[in-house]
Amino acid sequence: MTQATSHYLRCEGREIHYMDWNASSARVGGRTVIAWHGLARTGRDMDELAAHLCANGYRVICPDTVGRGLSQWSPDPVQEYCLDFYARLALSLADQLGLCQFDWVGTSMGGAIGMVCAAGPLRGRITRLVLNDIGTELAAAAEQRIRSYAGNPPAFDTVSELEAYFRTIYKPYGWISDAQWRRMTETSVRRLPDGRVTPHYDPAMAGQFIHHPDDYKLHDTYARIEVPVLLLRGESSDLLLPETVAAMRETGPGRAGRLQVIEVPGCGHAPALNVPDQLGAVLKFLRT
């Protein structure tokens, strides 16, 4: 079984946690993938993807964004909970790990960070980019839905109640096994001073939509990307609309013939990257 190890690095003055899967492959010339999670999630969401890629010779780095999981919460949330700062964290992480070239898989926010990096601070170092249900803009209704739960996370008396909550709000992820639901819960829970449990992130991170209202308007950013892009869209996604996908086909990687689009059945926002068809599609693209 592939060994995953837990690590911490100081990036832009903040302690960032990441899981390093199959680090030994880097010493024998294997390719590396950075897999970045969604807005209110953690790097452990990428466990199935990381295990699958590692079984095929890849090293996979799965960070927790500042304010999420085991990474430090920002003491300056207004300035630091935004795509620009997250991209700076990614640059620092890649530099400290000595990653000259690597691929990027990003779910939702993680894909947006990947776009910013591929067009800017990591241009020429990101060689392939997978965008999991994220495009050049967010549908307004989906943004409002995310803001409604992310900025005011509920608290529960028991972990089982938190799991039931996750099963409800993340139902659009598609099929997830009971064991995966349990792991998702146990890897993204924190206990409050009163003994109750809540999702393991800083609620202030939702302020990104208030303090940086244009953060996810990425048309110009996407147009500057010069590497192959795989765009996965959940067939019932309320965040990545078909018209956004159509527009992406006409500019940047789409116009250059470097965009591949796959609609994922049985999912909304966002496919969990945990079943054979999704894992196989990502691996095939990275190998192309």
VOPAGU-2260 file (C-alpha; in pm, 1 decimal, decimal comma):
REM VOPAGU-2260
SITE   aa  ch    i         X         Y         Z
SITE  MET   A    0       0,0       0,0       0,0
SITE  THR   A    1     127,2     345,5     -88,9
SITE  GLN   A    2     256,2     536,7     210,5
SITE  ALA   A    3     113,9     883,9     276,6
SITE  THR   A    4     296,4    1101,8     525,2
SITE  SER   A    5     188,8    1420,2     701,9
SITE  HIS   A    6     405,6    1732,9     687,3
SITE  TYR   A    7     407,0    2103,6     772,1
SITE  LEU   A    8     583,6    2393,3     598,7
SITE  ARG   A    9     601,5    2765,8     663,3
SITE  CYS   A   10     459,7    2936,0     352,0
SITE  GLU   A   11     419,3    3313,7     334,6
SITE  GLY   A   12     452,1    3322,0     711,8
SITE  ARG   A   13     173,8    3067,1     769,8
SITE  GLU   A   14     205,4    2703,2     870,1
SITE  ILE   A   15      60,3    2488,2     593,7
SITE  HIS   A   16     -18,9    2118,8     634,7
SITE  TYR   A   17       1,7    1875,5     345,0
SITE  MET   A   18      -9,6    1503,3     282,2
SITE  ASP   A   19     271,8    1363,4      68,7
SITE  TRP   A   20     177,5    1046,4    -115,7
SITE  ASN   A   21     446,9     824,4    -267,8
SITE  ALA   A   22     729,4    1072,0    -208,8
SITE  SER   A   23     982,0     804,5    -305,3
SITE  SER   A   24     867,6     821,2    -668,9
SITE  ALA   A   25    1025,9    1167,2    -696,5
SITE  ARG   A   26    1365,8    1010,2    -637,8
SITE  VAL   A   27    1326,4     776,3    -934,1
SITE  GLY   A   28    1199,2    1032,1   -1185,5
SITE  GLY   A   29     826,2     994,5   -1127,6
SITE  ARG   A   30     585,7    1276,7   -1206,0
SITE  THR   A   31     430,8    1488,9    -932,4
SITE  VAL   A   32      73,4    1612,7    -897,4
SITE  ILE   A   33     -52,8    1883,2    -664,1
SITE  ALA   A   34    -415,5    1803,7    -575,7
SITE  TRP   A   35    -597,3    2097,8    -416,6
SITE  HIS   A   36    -934,2    2074,4    -241,0
SITE  GLY   A   37   -1248,9    2289,1    -251,7
SITE  LEU   A   38   -1357,9    2592,6     -53,1
SITE  ALA   A   39   -1465,9    2444,6     281,3
SITE  ARG   A   40   -1287,7    2113,4     257,0
SITE  THR   A   41    -942,4    1967,2     328,1
SITE  GLY   A   42    -668,3    1788,8     139,0
SITE  ARG   A   43    -792,5    1453,4     267,2
SITE  ASP   A   44   -1076,4    1474,8      15,9
SITE  MET   A   45    -812,5    1375,0    -238,5
SITE  ASP   A   46    -725,6    1042,1     -72,9
SITE  GLU   A   47    -886,3     821,9    -341,5
SITE  LEU   A   48    -735,1    1022,9    -626,3
SITE  ALA   A   49    -393,3    1026,1    -460,3
SITE  ALA   A   50    -398,5     649,9    -399,0
SITE  HIS   A   51    -499,2     585,5    -759,9
SITE  LEU   A   52    -232,3     809,7    -906,7
SITE  CYS   A   53      32,4     668,9    -673,0
SITE  ALA   A   54     -52,7     317,5    -786,7
SITE  ASN   A   55      37,5     441,2   -1134,4
SITE  GLY   A   56     373,1     591,2   -1038,6
SITE  TYR   A   57     286,3     948,2    -940,0
SITE  ARG   A   58     379,2    1144,7    -632,1
SITE  VAL   A   59      80,9    1346,2    -503,8
SITE  ILE   A   60      90,2    1650,6    -274,7
SITE  CYS   A   61    -241,7    1734,4    -104,0
SITE  PRO   A   62    -231,7    2061,1      94,0
SITE  ASP   A   63    -481,7    2205,5     339,5
SITE  THR   A   64    -544,5    2567,1     242,4
SITE  VAL   A   65    -472,7    2827,4     509,6
SITE  GLY   A   66    -776,7    2835,3     739,2
SITE  ARG   A   67    -873,1    2474,7     664,5
SITE  GLY   A   68    -794,7    2138,1     816,5
SITE  LEU   A   69    -461,7    2128,8     997,0
SITE  SER   A   70    -322,5    2444,6     839,0
SITE  GLN   A   71    -298,6    2765,3    1040,6
SITE  TRP   A   72    -590,9    3005,5    1046,9
SITE  SER   A   73    -501,0    3344,0     903,8
SITE  PRO   A   74    -452,3    3631,2    1151,9
SITE  ASP   A   75    -536,0    3864,4     860,4
SITE  PRO   A   76    -843,5    3701,5     703,5
SITE  VAL   A   77    -955,0    3998,9     495,3
SITE  GLN   A   78    -623,7    4013,3     307,1
SITE  GLU   A   79    -529,1    3645,9     301,3
SITE  TYR   A   80    -848,0    3451,8     229,1
SITE  CYS   A   81    -833,7    3513,5    -146,1
SITE  LEU   A   82    -702,1    3346,3    -460,8
SITE  ASP   A   83    -395,7    3571,5    -486,0
SITE  PHE   A   84    -270,1    3469,8    -142,0
SITE  TYR   A   85    -355,2    3104,0    -199,2
SITE  ALA   A   86    -148,6    3115,8    -519,6
SITE  ARG   A   87     142,1    3262,6    -323,4
SITE  LEU   A   88     112,0    2973,6     -79,3
SITE  ALA   A   89     122,5    2730,4    -370,6
SITE  LEU   A   90     435,0    2898,4    -511,6
SITE  SER   A   91     609,7    2879,4    -174,5
SITE  LEU   A   92     507,0    2517,2    -131,2
SITE  ALA   A   93     634,4    2419,9    -477,1
SITE  ASP   A   94     961,0    2609,4    -424,2
SITE  GLN   A   95    1029,5    2450,7     -85,9
SITE  LEU   A   96     952,9    2103,3    -219,4
SITE  GLY   A   97    1181,8    2162,2    -516,5
SITE  LEU   A   98     909,9    2101,4    -775,1
SITE  CYS   A   99    1031,4    2224,7   -1112,1
SITE  GLN   A  100     742,7    2086,8   -1317,3
SITE  PHE   A  101     425,3    1916,1   -1205,0
SITE  ASP   A  102      58,9    1866,1   -1286,1
SITE  TRP   A  103    -233,2    2020,4   -1097,5
SITE  VAL   A  104    -574,1    1877,5   -1009,7
SITE  GLY   A  105    -810,2    2120,1    -837,6
SITE  THR   A  106   -1167,0    2080,0    -716,7
SITE  SER   A  107   -1374,2    2399,2    -721,6
SITE  MET   A  108   -1162,8    2657,9    -533,3
SITE  GLY   A  109    -858,8    2434,3    -586,0
SITE  GLY   A  110    -913,2    2455,2    -959,9
SITE  ALA   A  111    -944,9    2833,7    -942,5
SITE  ILE   A  112    -613,0    2849,1    -756,5
SITE  GLY   A  113    -466,9    2627,6   -1028,2
SITE  MET   A  114    -582,5    2866,4   -1299,8
SITE  VAL   A  115    -429,3    3164,7   -1120,7
SITE  CYS   A  116    -102,9    2974,7   -1072,9
SITE  ALA   A  117     -84,0    2837,2   -1428,9
SITE  ALA   A  118    -136,8    3185,8   -1571,1
SITE  GLY   A  119      89,6    3360,0   -1321,3
SITE  PRO   A  120     336,2    3258,3   -1049,6
SITE  LEU   A  121     368,3    2894,3   -1161,7
SITE  ARG   A  122     347,4    2957,8   -1535,1
SITE  GLY   A  123     578,6    2715,4   -1712,2
SITE  ARG   A  124     593,3    2484,2   -1409,4
SITE  ILE   A  125     236,3    2353,9   -1416,9
SITE  THR   A  126     232,0    2125,8   -1720,6
SITE  ARG   A  127    -127,9    1993,1   -1713,1
SITE  LEU   A  128    -431,1    2133,0   -1536,2
SITE  VAL   A  129    -745,0    1949,5   -1425,5
SITE  LEU   A  130   -1038,6    2172,5   -1328,9
SITE  ASN   A  131   -1300,5    1980,0   -1131,8
SITE  ASP   A  132   -1631,5    2163,6   -1170,5
SITE  ILE   A  133   -1490,1    2514,3   -1177,7
SITE  GLY   A  134   -1476,4    2756,7   -1467,4
SITE  THR   A  135   -1421,8    3121,0   -1545,1
SITE  GLU   A  136   -1714,0    3239,1   -1332,6
SITE  LEU   A  137   -1951,3    3113,2   -1064,2
SITE  ALA   A  138   -2323,7    3087,8   -1115,9
SITE  ALA   A  139   -2483,9    3345,7    -886,6
SITE  ALA   A  140   -2729,4    3101,9    -727,4
SITE  ALA   A  141   -2454,2    2854,0    -644,9
SITE  GLU   A  142   -2235,9    3126,2    -495,7
SITE  GLN   A  143   -2521,2    3232,0    -270,0
SITE  ARG   A  144   -2583,6    2869,9    -167,8
SITE  ILE   A  145   -2218,2    2822,0     -72,0
SITE  ARG   A  146   -2207,6    3147,8     119,9
SITE  SER   A  147   -2518,5    3047,3     314,2
SITE  TYR   A  148   -2354,9    2741,0     471,2
SITE  ALA   A  149   -1980,8    2811,5     456,4
SITE  GLY   A  150   -1984,6    3137,2     650,5
SITE  ASN   A  151   -2196,3    3005,7     935,7
SITE  PRO   A  152   -2108,8    2639,5     992,7
SITE  PRO   A  153   -2346,4    2456,5    1227,9
SITE  ALA   A  154   -2240,4    2278,4    1544,9
SITE  PHE   A  155   -2358,7    1938,9    1662,9
SITE  ASP   A  156   -2344,1    1737,3    1982,5
SITE  THR   A  157   -2202,2    1430,3    1809,4
SITE  VAL   A  158   -1976,9    1339,7    1517,9
SITE  SER   A  159   -2256,2    1118,8    1380,0
SITE  GLU   A  160   -2479,2    1424,6    1350,1
SITE  LEU   A  161   -2202,7    1608,4    1165,7
SITE  GLU   A  162   -2171,6    1315,4     925,1
SITE  ALA   A  163   -2545,8    1329,8     857,0
SITE  TYR   A  164   -2507,3    1701,1     782,1
SITE  PHE   A  165   -2221,1    1634,1     539,8
SITE  ARG   A  166   -2427,0    1364,6     366,2
SITE  THR   A  167   -2693,7    1628,0     304,7
SITE  ILE   A  168   -2493,5    1928,6     186,4
SITE  TYR   A  169   -2244,1    1722,6     -13,9
SITE  LYS   A  170   -2495,9    1490,7    -175,0
SITE  PRO   A  171   -2417,6    1647,7    -515,7
SITE  TYR   A  172   -2068,2    1492,7    -492,2
SITE  GLY   A  173   -2224,5    1172,5    -626,2
SITE  TRP   A  174   -2181,0     819,0    -496,9
SITE  ILE   A  175   -1970,8     798,9    -180,9
SITE  SER   A  176   -1931,0     484,8      27,8
SITE  ASP   A  177   -2020,5     471,3     396,6
SITE  ALA   A  178   -1652,3     438,4     480,9
SITE  GLN   A  179   -1567,9     743,7     271,1
SITE  TRP   A  180   -1840,9     951,5     437,5
SITE  ARG   A  181   -1701,7     851,4     774,9
SITE  ARG   A  182   -1346,9     942,6     674,3
SITE  MET   A  183   -1461,6    1273,6     526,7
SITE  THR   A  184   -1623,8    1355,0     858,5
SITE  GLU   A  185   -1339,5    1243,4    1081,3
SITE  THR   A  186   -1079,3    1430,4     876,7
SITE  SER   A  187   -1271,2    1757,8     877,0
SITE  VAL   A  188   -1410,0    1792,3    1228,8
SITE  ARG   A  189   -1303,1    2012,0    1518,3
SITE  ARG   A  190   -1443,8    2035,9    1869,8
SITE  LEU   A  191   -1564,0    2366,8    2006,1
SITE  PRO   A  192   -1498,3    2490,2    2362,3
SITE  ASP   A  193   -1850,7    2385,7    2462,2
SITE  GLY   A  194   -1785,4    2028,3    2349,8
SITE  ARG   A  195   -1986,5    2035,8    2030,2
SITE  VAL   A  196   -1832,2    1957,3    1690,4
SITE  THR   A  197   -1824,0    2162,9    1372,1
SITE  PRO   A  198   -1649,2    2151,5    1030,8
SITE  HIS   A  199   -1273,8    2210,4    1056,2
SITE  TYR   A  200   -1229,6    2547,5     890,3
SITE  ASP   A  201   -1223,1    2915,4     977,0
SITE  PRO   A  202   -1569,6    3061,7     904,2
SITE  ALA   A  203   -1398,7    3389,5     814,1
SITE  MET   A  204   -1276,5    3229,7     490,7
SITE  ALA   A  205   -1625,2    3286,3     344,4
SITE  GLY   A  206   -1547,4    3658,9     362,2
SITE  GLN   A  207   -1361,5    3609,2      35,5
SITE  PHE   A  208   -1692,0    3664,2    -145,9
SITE  ILE   A  209   -1740,5    3997,1      32,3
SITE  HIS   A  210   -1387,8    4138,0      43,0
SITE  HIS   A  211   -1278,4    4001,3    -295,3
SITE  PRO   A  212   -1603,3    3996,5    -495,2
SITE  ASP   A  213   -1429,1    3956,4    -832,8
SITE  ASP   A  214   -1199,3    3672,6    -723,4
SITE  TYR   A  215   -1378,9    3408,0    -928,2
SITE  LYS   A  216   -1414,3    3616,4   -1243,7
SITE  LEU   A  217   -1133,0    3436,2   -1419,5
SITE  HIS   A  218   -1194,9    3497,1   -1790,5
SITE  ASP   A  219    -869,6    3688,3   -1845,1
SITE  THR   A  220    -674,3    3448,3   -1625,7
SITE  TYR   A  221    -799,6    3144,1   -1814,8
SITE  ALA   A  222    -723,8    3309,7   -2149,3
SITE  ARG   A  223    -354,1    3326,3   -2054,5
SITE  ILE   A  224    -319,8    2955,4   -1975,0
SITE  GLU   A  225     -98,4    2776,2   -2227,9
SITE  VAL   A  226    -110,4    2415,1   -2104,2
SITE  PRO   A  227    -358,7    2133,0   -2169,1
SITE  VAL   A  228    -671,9    2156,0   -1955,0
SITE  LEU   A  229    -921,7    1888,4   -1857,5
SITE  LEU   A  230   -1253,7    2035,8   -1744,7
SITE  LEU   A  231   -1481,4    1802,4   -1548,9
SITE  ARG   A  232   -1841,4    1917,1   -1503,8
SITE  GLY   A  233   -2098,2    1745,5   -1287,5
SITE  GLU   A  234   -2396,8    1694,3   -1516,4
SITE  SER   A  235   -2629,6    1871,7   -1271,3
SITE  SER   A  236   -2378,6    2127,9   -1142,4
SITE  ASP   A  237   -2538,1    2452,7   -1030,5
SITE  LEU   A  238   -2198,1    2624,8   -1011,2
SITE  LEU   A  239   -2045,3    2554,0   -1352,8
SITE  LEU   A  240   -2315,1    2628,7   -1608,2
SITE  PRO   A  241   -2315,0    2490,5   -1965,4
SITE  GLU   A  242   -2288,0    2841,5   -2109,9
SITE  THR   A  243   -1968,7    2898,5   -1911,1
SITE  VAL   A  244   -1823,1    2577,4   -2053,2
SITE  ALA   A  245   -1924,4    2686,0   -2403,5
SITE  ALA   A  246   -1745,9    3018,9   -2356,5
SITE  MET   A  247   -1432,7    2840,6   -2232,1
SITE  ARG   A  248   -1421,7    2640,7   -2556,3
SITE  GLU   A  249   -1381,1    2965,2   -2749,1
SITE  THR   A  250   -1085,9    3123,5   -2569,0
SITE  GLY   A  251    -747,2    3036,8   -2421,5
SITE  PRO   A  252    -687,8    2659,6   -2410,6
SITE  GLY   A  253   -1023,7    2601,9   -2579,6
SITE  ARG   A  254    -941,0    2811,4   -2883,8
SITE  ALA   A  255    -594,7    2654,2   -2899,7
SITE  GLY   A  256    -738,0    2301,9   -2898,8
SITE  ARG   A  257    -592,5    2219,1   -2559,1
SITE  LEU   A  258    -924,3    2189,7   -2369,9
SITE  GLN   A  259   -1095,6    1857,9   -2305,5
SITE  VAL   A  260   -1441,4    1863,0   -2145,5
SITE  ILE   A  261   -1602,5    1565,2   -1972,9
SITE  GLU   A  262   -1951,3    1577,4   -1825,4
SITE  VAL   A  263   -1967,7    1350,4   -1521,5
SITE  PRO   A  264   -2299,2    1167,0   -1478,5
SITE  GLY   A  265   -2470,9    1134,9   -1142,9
SITE  CYS   A  266   -2300,7    1440,7    -991,6
SITE  GLY   A  267   -2359,6    1807,4    -926,7
SITE  HIS   A  268   -2099,3    2030,9    -766,7
SITE  ALA   A  269   -1852,1    1872,5    -748,9
SITE  PRO   A  270   -1758,3    1517,4    -851,8
SITE  ALA   A  271   -1582,6    1348,9    -558,8
SITE  LEU   A  272   -1303,0    1197,1    -774,8
SITE  ASN   A  273   -1350,6     866,0    -595,8
SITE  VAL   A  274   -1493,9     621,3    -849,0
SITE  PRO   A  275   -1322,0     436,1   -1135,8
SITE  ASP   A  276   -1462,7     640,6   -1425,0
SITE  GLN   A  277   -1356,5     972,2   -1271,7
SITE  LEU   A  278   -1018,4     843,7   -1156,3
SITE  GLY   A  279    -954,1     685,1   -1493,5
SITE  ALA   A  280   -1039,1    1004,9   -1680,5
SITE  VAL   A  281    -795,2    1208,4   -1473,4
SITE  LEU   A  282    -516,4     952,0   -1508,9
SITE  LYS   A  283    -567,1     922,0   -1884,7
SITE  PHE   A  284    -545,7    1299,6   -1925,3
SITE  LEU   A  285    -231,9    1329,2   -1712,2
SITE  ARG   A  286     -65,6    1054,2   -1916,4
SITE  THR   A  287    -151,9    1214,1   -2251,4
